[in-house]
C-alpha cells in the first residue's frame, strides 16, 4: 500500500483518465459554480486513489438533470471515463450548497468490457 499519494504509481491509462476527469470538474466549476473556494483532495487506499473536488459555489439539483436529457454531458463523460478504467464517480450538490465530485480510481487499469 502506498503511504501517500506521492508514492503512488498510477497506470498511465488511469492517470490520463483521472486528469481528464479533473479538468472537466474544474472547468465545470469555472463555468457554472460562481465559487470562491475550490478544494482538491487526494487520498490513497491499498489499491485505489480517491480524488475529491469540492467547491463552495451555487450548486444545483442533480435530480433536475435526470428529468431533462439524462445527465449533463460533462458529468456523463466524467462518469464514463471513470467506469472505463474500473473506477466510479459520485456527485453531491444542492442549490446554494456547492458541489462535491468524488472519483475513485484503481492504481491499475481495469478496462470495462461492455
N, C-alpha and C positions, 0 to 999 in steps of 0.2 A: 504494500500500500504506500503510495506517495505520502510523505509527511506534509507537503504543502503543494499548492498549485505550481510553484516554481520548480518542483521536482517532477511534475507531470510530463509525460511524453505522449501527446495525442497522436493517434493515427493521422496521417496527412489528410485523408478524406474527412475525418471527423473535424479536424482543425479548420478546414476550408468551409464546411457547412456551418460550423459554430460561428466563424467570422461573418458569414453572410447573414445568419440569424441576428447576430448582434448589430450589424449595420442596419438591418431593416428595423429592429426595435428602436434604435437611436434615431433613425430617420423619422419614424412614426412620432416619436416624442417631439422632435424639432418641428414637424409639420402640424401636429394636431393637439399636443398636450397643453401648450402655454404654461410649461413647468418652470419653476425657479431652481429646483434641485433635482439631480438625477444621481442615482447610486447604482454602480455595477459591482456585484459581489461574486467572487469565485470561491467555491468550497469543493473539497475532494471527499470521496468515499473510496473504498477499496478498488472498485472497478469503474467508477463514474466521476464525472465532473458536473457540478451543478452551478449554473450561472443565473443570477437574479439581476434583472434590470428593473429598477423601481423609480417612479417619478412622483412629484407632488402636484401634478397638473390637474386639469379639469376632469379627467376621467371620462368614462362613458358607460353605457349599459350594454354589456356584451350580448345579452339576450335580444336586444333590439336588432343586432346584426343578423341573427339567425332568421328572424322573420322576413328579412329583405332578400338578399341574394345569397343566402347561406352564411358565409363568413367573409369579412373584408379580405380582399385579395392578398394584401401583405401578410395578414395573420395566417391565412390559409397556406401561403408559400412557406412561412416560417415553420408551421406545424409539419408540412410535407417534408421539408429539409431535415427536421429532427427525426421524423419517422423513417426516412430513407437510410439513416445510419443506426437505427435501433434505439433512438432516443425518444424523448417526449417533451412536449411543450404545454405549459399551463398558463392561464391568464386570469388575473383578478383585477377588476376595476369597478367603479361605480361613479355616477355623476358627482363631481366635487370631491372625490376621494383618491384621485391619482390612479395610476396603473402599475401593476406588477406583472412582469413576464418572467417565468422560470423555465429554463431549458435544462434538461438533464441528458447528458450525452455519455456514451461509453468511452473508455480510454481507447478501445479498439473498435474499428468499424464493424458494424453488423448490418450489412445491406439487407433491405427489405426484399421480399420475394413475392410481390403481389401478382 
